[in-house]
Amino acid sequence: MRFEIMRLDDADGAAVDSTVVDAASVNQIVQQAAAIGQRIYIRPADATAVR
C-alpha cells in the first residue's frame, strides 16, 4: 500500500508539498517529522498518484 504525505505550513495549515511513499517508509517519515516538530498529513494514495 502507498501513502501520500503532505507537509503542512505552520501558519495556516495549507499543504506545502507532498510525496507518495510505500508503507515501510511511513514510520521513518513520521519519526523525522516528530523530531523537528513538522506538521504532516498522511492519507492512502490514489492508485493513479505519481511518485
N, C-alpha and C positions, 0 to 999 in steps of 0.2 A: 504494500500500500504506500502511496505517496501523499505528502502533505505540503500545503502551501504555508509558508511562514512569512508574515509581514512585519516589518519593523515599523513601530508607531512613533510619531512625533510626540515629544514630551509636552508641548504646549497645547495642542488641540486634539491629539489622538488620531490624526489622519495618517494613513499608510504612507510611508516614505519610500519604501521599496519592498519587493517580495522575491522569494525564491521557492522553488519546488524541490523537496528532498525526499529520500526514502525514509521509511520508519526507523531504521537503525541510526540515522543521523539526528533525529529529533531530540533525543535526550542530550546529546552533546551541545546542540544549539541552545536548548533551554538552560543548561548549566552555564554556558558562556554569557547569555543574556542576564541571568540572575547575578552573576559575579560582578557585572558592571552596571546593574540597575536599569538595563534596557527593557523597554516595553515591547512585547511581541504579541501577535495574534496568530493562532495556529488553527488551520481547518483542513479537512480532507481535500486533496487536489482534484480538480476536474480531470476527467480522463483525457481531455484534449489539451491540458496545460503543457506549456513548453518549458523545458529546463531552464 
